[in-house]
């Protein structure tokens, strides 16, 4: 099997067409009895479906390599071609076919021909070898393939037809062109080439109207199909990397930039493909521009590593510690309500809920029924020198208080709702008194 046939077989299909997009109530169905060999190309011309490929019959009718479906049956277009057809398009109201054939309708049409609605005609003297891709760009017909001349003019693997003659696009490519499309006003070519117009353009290149340019560093192997989707250029083929990134046989090209994820990681993506925060076209991931993840604390005292914005969006409070081990988030404690009920909550949510932070590690027994008595740190009803040790312990913070259910806030002798060194003078003044 020659190289052309191998490439074609990778994209071959037997013609079976869906009436509409797949969905409930829809089904695939045949068009007549189909073809006796592979279909490589499809288009619509004058309201009829056109199929081209390696077949010689369609619906049981002789249709050498090309046929039309009028809605109920397959019919030939003249006497067809003498060899395989690989590409179809419509240009200036005529159907254009390209392939490995040298005659169409019995007329010499070297590898490319046009159907005017009644007969096949050549486009100049054609090419010196196969045509595998066709498109229309800036009002001209573009052909790509294995050929090196078109209309007798040197046109390495790609050429343009202005309606009367073939012309080159720069110096062309060093190997085959297998796919063509138009993206952002530029002609895009894909194939097995590694240079275009003398410039390194690994398997894919863009023509800006005057010269060939690369699209990044290109692909690791051949490009066989091109289209545009959601504003991005889509390429498919035999490659496993595109622009150095792993892209197994299909990749998107668009206004790519750094895409930041909730865990602080960064990947270069097009804006449409970014499922995180898109920094902007042209931005890169080295150095990493993404806000790094830190501890995000939730109302239940759990901790997750997240970026600040993602933490806020998730209802958390940004703590910023580099790790959640050990957990840096304030742990829940007793929150007392006017009804005397107790709930385990963090201080801020307790206050927001209208409660008073007690801080006991447990609500069992309920510490909220205990009446505060400033200075009585052992809860014996008296403020004496016996309370000094507990008072000093209270100065080191509620997290170090070990005398629950006696409230830590009994050490708040200046009644500012906190226990600090500012309470010392007030505590000393209370010694020798009793609780109310």
C-alpha positions as CSV (number, residue, x, y, z in Angstrom):
1,X,0.0,0.0,0.0
2,X,1.5,3.4,-1.0
3,X,1.8,6.4,1.4
4,X,-1.3,8.1,0.0
5,X,-3.4,5.1,0.6
6,X,-2.1,4.6,4.1
7,X,-2.9,8.2,5.0
8,X,-6.3,8.0,3.5
9,X,-7.1,4.7,5.3
10,X,-6.5,6.3,8.6
11,X,-9.4,8.7,8.0
12,X,-11.6,6.3,6.0
13,X,-15.3,5.9,6.5
14,X,-18.1,4.0,4.9
15,X,-20.8,6.5,4.1
16,X,-23.5,6.4,6.8
17,X,-25.1,9.8,7.5
18,X,-27.2,11.0,10.5
19,X,-30.3,13.0,9.6
20,X,-29.7,15.3,12.6
21,X,-27.4,15.6,15.6
22,X,-27.5,12.6,17.8
23,X,-30.1,12.7,20.5
24,X,-33.2,11.0,21.8
25,X,-35.4,9.8,19.0
26,X,-32.7,9.9,16.3
27,X,-30.9,7.1,14.6
28,X,-28.3,6.3,12.0
29,X,-29.5,5.0,8.7
30,X,-27.9,4.1,5.4
31,X,-28.0,6.1,2.2
32,X,-29.1,3.5,-0.3
33,X,-26.8,0.5,-0.3
34,X,-23.7,2.6,0.1
35,X,-20.4,2.2,-1.7
36,X,-18.1,-0.7,-2.5
37,X,-15.0,0.9,-1.1
38,X,-13.8,3.8,1.1
39,X,-15.2,7.3,1.2
40,X,-12.5,9.9,1.9
41,X,-14.2,13.3,1.2
42,X,-17.7,14.8,1.5
43,X,-19.2,18.2,0.6
44,X,-22.5,19.7,-0.6
45,X,-22.9,21.2,-4.1
46,X,-26.1,22.5,-5.7
47,X,-28.2,21.1,-2.9
48,X,-26.8,17.5,-3.3
49,X,-24.5,15.5,-1.1
50,X,-21.2,14.7,-2.9
51,X,-19.0,11.8,-1.9
52,X,-15.5,11.0,-3.2
53,X,-13.1,8.2,-2.4
54,X,-11.8,4.8,-3.6
55,X,-15.2,3.3,-4.6
56,X,-16.4,2.5,-8.1
57,X,-20.1,1.9,-7.3
58,X,-22.6,3.8,-5.2
59,X,-26.0,2.3,-4.6
60,X,-25.2,-0.4,-7.1
61,X,-24.6,2.2,-9.8
62,X,-21.3,2.7,-11.5
63,X,-19.9,6.0,-10.1
64,X,-16.2,5.9,-10.5
65,X,-14.6,7.5,-7.4
66,X,-17.3,10.2,-7.0
67,X,-21.1,10.2,-6.6
68,X,-24.0,12.5,-5.8
69,X,-27.0,11.8,-3.5
70,X,-30.1,13.6,-4.6
71,X,-32.1,12.7,-1.4
72,X,-33.2,9.3,-2.6
73,X,-30.5,7.7,-4.8
74,X,-26.9,7.8,-5.8
75,X,-26.0,9.1,-9.3
76,X,-22.7,9.5,-11.1
77,X,-21.0,12.8,-12.1
78,X,-20.2,12.1,-15.7
79,X,-18.0,9.1,-16.0
80,X,-16.1,9.9,-12.8
81,X,-12.3,9.6,-12.4
82,X,-9.7,7.0,-13.2
83,X,-8.3,6.8,-9.7
84,X,-9.0,7.7,-6.0
85,X,-10.4,11.1,-4.9
86,X,-9.2,12.5,-1.6
87,X,-10.5,16.1,-1.4
88,X,-13.6,18.1,-2.3
89,X,-14.6,21.8,-2.0
90,X,-16.7,24.3,-3.9
91,X,-15.1,27.3,-5.6
92,X,-16.7,30.0,-7.8
93,X,-19.9,28.0,-8.0
94,X,-18.1,24.9,-9.3
95,X,-17.3,21.6,-7.5
96,X,-13.5,21.0,-7.1
97,X,-12.0,17.5,-6.7
98,X,-8.5,16.5,-5.9
99,X,-6.8,13.1,-5.7
100,X,-4.5,10.6,-7.4
101,X,-6.5,10.5,-10.6
102,X,-5.2,11.9,-14.0
103,X,-8.5,11.9,-15.9
104,X,-12.0,13.1,-15.0
105,X,-15.0,12.4,-17.3
106,X,-12.4,11.1,-19.8
107,X,-10.6,14.5,-19.9
108,X,-7.0,14.9,-18.8
109,X,-7.2,16.7,-15.5
110,X,-4.0,15.9,-13.7
111,X,-4.8,15.3,-10.0
112,X,-7.4,18.1,-9.9
113,X,-10.6,18.8,-11.7
114,X,-13.7,21.0,-11.7
115,X,-17.3,20.1,-12.3
116,X,-19.4,22.9,-13.8
117,X,-22.7,21.2,-13.2
118,X,-22.6,19.1,-16.4
119,X,-19.1,18.1,-17.2
120,X,-15.5,17.8,-15.8
121,X,-12.9,20.3,-16.9
122,X,-9.2,20.7,-15.9
123,X,-7.7,23.6,-13.9
124,X,-4.9,24.6,-16.2
125,X,-2.6,21.6,-16.7
126,X,-3.0,20.4,-13.2
127,X,-0.3,19.0,-10.9
128,X,2.6,16.6,-11.3
129,X,1.4,14.4,-8.4
130,X,-1.5,13.9,-6.0
131,X,-3.8,16.6,-4.4
132,X,-4.9,15.6,-0.9
133,X,-6.4,18.8,0.6
134,X,-8.5,21.7,-0.7
135,X,-9.9,25.0,0.7
136,X,-10.7,28.5,-0.4
137,X,-8.7,31.5,1.0
138,X,-8.9,35.2,0.0
139,X,-11.0,34.4,-3.0
140,X,-8.6,31.8,-4.4
141,X,-8.7,28.0,-4.5
142,X,-5.9,26.4,-2.4
143,X,-4.6,22.9,-3.1
144,X,-2.2,20.9,-1.0
145,X,-0.6,17.5,-1.5
146,X,2.5,15.7,-2.7
147,X,3.0,17.7,-5.9
148,X,5.9,20.0,-6.7
149,X,4.5,21.7,-9.8
150,X,1.1,23.2,-10.6
151,X,0.3,24.4,-14.1
152,X,4.0,23.8,-14.9
153,X,5.0,26.3,-12.2
154,X,7.2,25.2,-9.2
155,X,4.7,25.0,-6.3
156,X,6.1,22.7,-3.6
157,X,3.2,20.8,-2.1
158,X,0.9,23.8,-2.0
159,X,-0.5,26.1,-4.7
160,X,-3.3,28.7,-5.3
161,X,-5.6,29.0,-8.3
162,X,-6.8,32.6,-9.0
163,X,-9.4,31.5,-11.6
164,X,-7.1,31.4,-14.5
165,X,-3.6,30.1,-13.4
166,X,-1.7,28.4,-10.7
167,X,0.7,30.3,-8.5
168,X,3.0,29.3,-5.6
169,X,2.6,30.4,-1.9
170,X,6.2,31.3,-1.1
171,X,8.6,28.5,-1.7
172,X,6.1,25.9,-0.3
173,X,6.9,23.0,1.9
174,X,9.6,20.3,2.1
175,X,7.0,17.4,2.4
176,X,3.4,16.7,2.0
177,X,0.4,19.0,2.9
178,X,-2.5,16.8,4.1
179,X,-5.0,19.4,5.6
180,X,-6.0,23.0,5.0
181,X,-8.3,25.5,6.7
182,X,-8.7,29.2,7.4
183,X,-8.2,30.6,10.9
184,X,-8.2,34.3,12.0
185,X,-7.9,35.4,8.4
186,X,-4.8,33.3,7.8
187,X,-4.4,30.1,5.7
188,X,-3.4,27.1,7.9
189,X,-1.6,24.1,6.4
190,X,-0.9,20.8,8.2
191,X,1.0,17.7,7.0
192,X,4.3,15.9,7.3
193,X,6.5,18.9,6.4
194,X,9.1,20.4,8.7
195,X,9.8,23.6,6.8
196,X,7.4,26.1,5.1
197,X,8.9,29.0,3.0
198,X,12.3,27.9,4.3
199,X,11.2,28.5,8.0
200,X,11.0,25.7,10.5
201,X,7.3,24.9,10.9
202,X,7.0,21.4,12.3
203,X,4.0,19.8,10.5
204,X,1.8,23.0,10.7
205,X,2.2,26.5,9.4
206,X,0.2,29.7,8.8
207,X,0.3,31.9,5.7
208,X,-0.4,35.6,6.5
209,X,-0.9,36.6,2.9
210,X,2.8,37.1,2.1
211,X,4.9,34.5,4.0
212,X,4.8,31.3,6.0
213,X,5.1,31.4,9.8
214,X,5.2,28.7,12.4
215,X,2.5,28.1,15.1
216,X,4.7,27.7,18.1
217,X,7.1,24.8,17.8
218,X,4.6,22.7,16.0
219,X,3.9,19.0,16.4
220,X,6.0,15.9,16.9
221,X,4.5,14.1,13.9
222,X,2.1,14.6,11.0
223,X,-1.1,16.7,11.0
224,X,-4.0,15.1,9.1
225,X,-7.0,17.2,9.9
226,X,-7.8,20.9,10.7
227,X,-10.9,22.8,11.7
228,X,-12.0,25.8,13.9
229,X,-14.1,25.3,17.0
230,X,-15.1,27.8,19.7
231,X,-12.6,30.4,18.3
232,X,-9.7,28.0,18.5
233,X,-7.8,26.2,15.7
234,X,-8.1,22.4,16.2
235,X,-5.5,20.0,14.7
236,X,-5.7,16.2,14.6
237,X,-3.2,13.7,13.3
238,X,-0.4,11.3,14.3
239,X,1.4,13.6,16.8
240,X,1.7,13.1,20.5
241,X,3.0,16.5,21.5
242,X,2.1,20.0,20.3
243,X,4.3,23.0,21.2
244,X,6.1,20.6,23.5
245,X,3.0,19.8,25.5
246,X,1.5,16.3,25.6
247,X,-1.5,16.4,23.2
248,X,-2.2,12.9,22.1
249,X,-3.2,13.2,18.4
250,X,-5.4,16.3,18.9
251,X,-4.7,19.8,20.1
252,X,-6.1,23.3,20.2
253,X,-4.3,26.5,19.2
254,X,-5.7,29.8,20.5
255,X,-4.9,32.9,22.6
256,X,-3.1,30.7,25.2
257,X,-1.7,31.9,28.5
258,X,-1.2,30.8,32.1
259,X,-4.2,29.1,33.7
260,X,-4.1,29.0,37.5
261,X,-5.9,26.3,39.5
262,X,-7.1,26.3,43.1
263,X,-4.1,24.4,44.3
264,X,-1.7,27.0,43.0
265,X,-0.6,25.0,40.0
266,X,-0.2,26.5,36.6
267,X,-0.7,25.2,33.0
268,X,-0.6,26.9,29.7
269,X,-4.1,26.7,28.1
270,X,-6.3,28.6,25.7
271,X,-8.9,30.7,27.4
272,X,-11.7,28.4,26.4
273,X,-9.9,25.4,27.7
274,X,-8.9,26.9,31.0
275,X,-11.0,25.6,33.8
276,X,-9.2,27.7,36.4
277,X,-8.4,31.4,36.3
278,X,-7.0,32.6,32.9
279,X,-4.2,35.2,33.6
280,X,-4.0,36.5,30.0
281,X,-2.8,35.7,26.4
282,X,1.0,35.3,26.2
283,X,1.5,34.7,29.9
284,X,3.7,31.7,30.9
285,X,3.9,29.4,33.9
286,X,7.7,29.8,34.5
287,X,8.0,31.5,36.9
288,X,4.6,30.4,38.3
289,X,2.4,33.5,38.3
290,X,-0.4,31.8,40.3
291,X,-1.1,32.8,43.9
292,X,0.2,29.9,46.0
293,X,-2.1,27.8,48.0
294,X,-2.3,28.2,51.8
295,X,-4.4,27.1,54.7
296,X,-8.1,28.0,54.3
297,X,-10.1,27.5,57.5
298,X,-13.8,26.5,57.5
299,X,-16.5,26.9,60.2
300,X,-16.0,23.2,61.2
301,X,-12.3,23.9,61.9
302,X,-11.2,21.8,58.9
303,X,-8.3,23.0,56.8
304,X,-7.8,22.9,53.0
305,X,-4.9,24.2,50.9
306,X,-6.4,26.7,48.5
307,X,-5.7,30.1,46.9
308,X,-7.2,33.1,48.6
309,X,-9.9,33.8,46.1
310,X,-10.9,30.2,45.9
311,X,-11.0,30.0,49.7
312,X,-13.3,33.0,50.0
313,X,-15.6,31.6,47.2
314,X,-15.9,28.4,49.1
315,X,-17.0,30.2,52.3
316,X,-13.7,29.8,54.1
317,X,-11.4,32.2,55.9
318,X,-7.9,32.6,54.5
319,X,-5.2,31.7,57.1
320,X,-2.3,31.4,54.7
321,X,-0.2,28.9,56.6
322,X,1.8,26.8,54.1
323,X,0.5,23.5,55.5
324,X,-2.6,22.0,57.1
325,X,-0.5,19.7,59.2
326,X,-0.6,20.6,62.0
327,X,-4.0,22.3,61.5
328,X,-3.6,26.0,62.0
329,X,-7.3,26.8,62.0
330,X,-9.0,28.0,65.3
331,X,-10.6,24.9,66.8
332,X,-14.2,25.1,67.9
333,X,-15.2,25.7,71.5
334,X,-18.3,26.4,73.5
335,X,-20.4,29.2,72.2
336,X,-23.1,30.3,74.7
337,X,-26.4,31.8,73.7
338,X,-28.9,33.9,75.7
339,X,-31.1,30.8,76.1
340,X,-28.2,29.1,78.0
341,X,-27.7,26.6,75.2
342,X,-24.2,25.7,74.0
343,X,-22.8,25.0,70.5
344,X,-19.3,24.1,69.5
345,X,-18.2,26.9,67.1
346,X,-15.2,29.0,66.2
347,X,-15.0,32.5,67.8
348,X,-16.0,34.5,64.7
349,X,-18.9,32.4,63.7
350,X,-20.1,32.4,67.4
351,X,-20.1,36.1,67.5
352,X,-21.8,36.4,64.1
353,X,-24.5,34.0,65.3
354,X,-25.2,36.3,68.4
355,X,-23.5,34.0,70.8
356,X,-20.8,34.6,73.5
357,X,-17.6,32.8,73.1
358,X,-16.9,30.6,76.2
359,X,-14.3,28.4,74.7
360,X,-14.8,25.3,76.7
361,X,-13.7,22.2,74.7
362,X,-17.0,20.5,75.2
363,X,-20.7,21.4,75.7
364,X,-21.1,18.4,78.0
365,X,-21.4,19.4,80.7
366,X,-22.9,22.7,79.6
367,X,-20.5,25.5,80.6
368,X,-22.9,28.2,79.6
369,X,-24.9,28.1,82.8
370,X,-21.9,29.2,84.9
371,X,-22.1,32.8,86.1
372,X,-18.9,34.6,85.6
373,X,-17.2,35.8,88.7
374,X,-14.1,37.9,87.9
375,X,-11.1,36.8,89.8
376,X,-12.6,33.4,91.0
377,X,-10.4,31.2,88.8
378,X,-11.1,28.0,90.7
379,X,-14.8,28.6,91.0
380,X,-15.0,28.2,94.8
381,X,-17.0,31.4,95.2
382,X,-14.1,33.3,96.8
383,X,-11.3,35.4,95.3
384,X,-8.2,34.5,97.3
385,X,-4.5,33.8,96.9
386,X,-5.5,30.2,96.0
387,X,-6.7,31.7,92.7
388,X,-3.3,33.1,91.8
389,X,-1.9,30.0,90.0
390,X,-5.0,29.6,87.9
391,X,-5.0,33.3,87.1
392,X,-1.4,33.1,85.9
393,X,-2.3,30.1,83.7
394,X,-5.2,32.0,82.2
395,X,-2.7,34.7,81.1
396,X,-1.2,32.2,78.6
397,X,-4.4,32.0,76.6
398,X,-7.6,30.1,76.5
399,X,-6.0,27.2,74.5
400,X,-3.9,26.5,77.6
401,X,-6.7,26.6,80.1
402,X,-7.2,23.3,81.9
403,X,-9.8,24.1,84.5
404,X,-13.0,23.7,82.6
405,X,-15.9,23.9,83.3
406,X,-14.7,26.9,85.4
407,X,-14.7,29.6,82.7
408,X,-11.4,31.0,81.5
409,X,-13.1,34.4,81.4
410,X,-13.3,34.5,85.2
411,X,-9.7,35.7,84.9
412,X,-11.0,38.8,82.9
413,X,-10.9,41.1,85.9
414,X,-11.1,44.4,84.0
415,X,-14.1,43.2,82.0
416,X,-12.8,43.8,78.5
417,X,-13.8,40.2,77.4
418,X,-10.2,39.1,77.2
419,X,-7.5,37.9,79.6
420,X,-4.2,39.9,79.4
421,X,-1.6,41.4,81.7
422,X,-3.9,44.4,81.9
423,X,-6.1,42.3,84.2
424,X,-3.3,41.9,86.9
425,X,-4.1,45.1,88.9
426,X,-7.8,44.4,88.9
427,X,-7.3,40.8,90.0
428,X,-5.1,41.9,93.0
429,X,-7.8,44.4,94.0
430,X,-10.4,41.7,94.0
431,X,-8.5,39.4,96.4
432,X,-10.4,38.9,99.6
433,X,-13.9,39.4,98.0
434,X,-16.6,36.9,97.3
435,X,-18.7,36.2,94.2
436,X,-22.1,37.9,94.1
